[in-house]
Amino acid sequence: MALSVELDLLRESLSCCAYRGDQHSDVLIEEHDVLAKLKKVTLRASNGDWFSFDPDKGRGSKALMSPLLTTGKAHDHHRACDCVVLIRRDDKITAIYIDLKSGNPTGYSGQFKSTRQFLRYAIGLIEEFHGQSLELGEERYVVLYGGKPALIQKTVTAPKPLKMGKTQPDKPYKREVTNPGQLYLAELLR
């Protein structure tokens, strides 16, 4: 199955894409902070009309278009979560924003908000300059936290559909995972 034209156009406009549903069945989410306890989570997905990108990795410090994109204390909004998975369902895009945290998860709200605005900006550019309409139908926010070694493999209860659909940057779905961890994309799409 190939990516839809609209989703592939958005994918080509981003420089930090690693996984795509027409070539991969997993998404490896990595935390780049050397001090983090939770380093890697594998998101199991089937082939389909989706791709993921790593906004944290893609926000380098060169060639910024505006001082608003500068890093530093005066520009706290220039933050990013660890992964965004975009899935095309029913002619709309579902965005799942994922951040990995060690231990007690905090500091994710600004990362989600900044990444959400970047994605909306990228979709607006595709519509304005390429004439392709991409409707962002649903946005979900997920914090995976932990960092404990995978000694005991416990299965965590899947989130309830009502809860997943009502997540917000400051009220994400939180799930403890082992290090390295894994979960299924389908669990986050309920």
N, C-alpha and C positions, 0 to 999 in steps of 0.2 A: 504494500500500500504506500503510495507516494503522499507527501505532504500536500495539503491544499495550496493553491496558488497564493492566496492571501497570507496564510501562515508562513509559507516559505519566503515570501517577500519580507515579512517582518523578521524572520530568522536571519536572512541575508543582511539586514540592516544593523545587526548587532555583532560586535566583535568578540563576544565572550561566550559563544554557544559551544557546547561540547556533545550533547546528546540529542538525538532526534528519532521520532517514532518510526520512521521508515528505514532506519538503519540499526537501531538499538532497542533492547527490551529492558534496560536498567538505566538508572540515573545515579551516578556516584556523587554524593554531596560531601564536600570536604571543608573543614574549618582550617583556615590558613594561619591562625594565631598559634605560635609554637607553644604557648602556655596552656592552650585549651586541653581539657580532658576528653571531651567528645570530639574526635577527629574525623570520623567517616561514618556515613549512613548510606546504605544502598536502598534506593527506591525502586522496587520491582514494578515494572509496567509491561503491558503487552505492546506489540507493534500497533501504530495508529497515527492519527493526525495530531501530533504533539511534538514539542521540543522544549529543552530547558536551557537556561543561561545562568551564568554566575556573575551577577552585578557587582559583587564585592571585588572580584578579580578584575572586572572590566572598567573600574573607575580610576584608572591610573592618574598620574599627576601631570601629564603632558598635554599640550594643545587643548586647553579648556576653552569653550565658546563664550563663557561669561564668568565674572567674579562670583556669581551665585554658585558656581560649581567648584569653588575653591574649598580646600579642607582647612580645618583650624577651628578654634573656639568661637570665632565670630560667625562661622558658617556651619553650625551643628547639623543642619539639614542635609549636608553632603555625606550621607551614610548609605549603607546597602546591606541587604540580607544575603544569606549564603547561596540561595538558589531560587529561581522562579521556574515553574513548569507551566507551560501554556498548552491547553488542550482545546481543540475545536470540536464542539458538540452542538448539534442542532443549529448550525450556522452562526454560533456565537463562541466567543473565546472565554474559557474559564481559566483564571490565573490563580495558581497556588504559590504563595510566597512562603518560603521555608527558611528558618534560621536555626542553626545549631548553637546550643548553649551548654556550658559546663555547670553542673551543680544547680543551684537555685537560679532559674532564668530571670534576668532583668535586662533592661536596655534595648529591648527589641522594638518598641513602638516607633521610635524615630527611624529605625532602619526600615521597617515595613512602610511607613509613610513616604519616605524618600524614594524607595524603590517603586512604590505604586505610582508616584508622580512621574518618575522617569518612564515607566511603561506607558502611561497615558500620553506622555509627550511623544514617544516613539510611534505609537499608533496614530496620533494626530499627524505626524510627518508623513507616514505612509498614505493616509487619506488625502492630505493636501497636495503632495508632490507626485504620487503614483496613481491617484484616483481609485485606490482599492479601499473599500469600506470594511473595517474590522470592528465588530461590535463586542465590547467587553461586557459579557453577560453576568459573570459572577466572579468575585474575588474572595479567596479564602486565605487565612493566615494560620501558620502552623509553627510552633516552637518545639523542636526536639531537644531534649536535654538529658544529661546523665554523664556518662564517662566511666561507669563501672565496667570492669572486664566482663566478657561474656562467659561467666562460669556457670550460671544457671539460666537456662533459656525459658523464661516465662512468657506466655502469650498475654498481651494486654488486650483488654476488651476494645473492640472497634468503636469509634465515635458514633454517636447517634446522628442520623441525617439532619435533624432539626438543629443540633448544636453546630455542625460543620458549616451549614449555610448561613449562620448568624455570627461568624467570627469577625472581629475588627482588629486593626493594628494594636490597640491597647487591650484587647480581650481575645487573644488567639486561642486556638485549640492547642493544649500542651500535652506532650506525651514523653514519658521517660523511655529511653532506649539504652541498650548496652553499647559498648565500644569494642569493635565496630558493630553497628546496628543495621537492621533492615526492616522494611515494612512495604506494604503494597500500595501503589498509587490508588487502586480501587477503594481502599479504606478512606482516603482523603476526598473522594468524589461522591460519597454517599449523600 
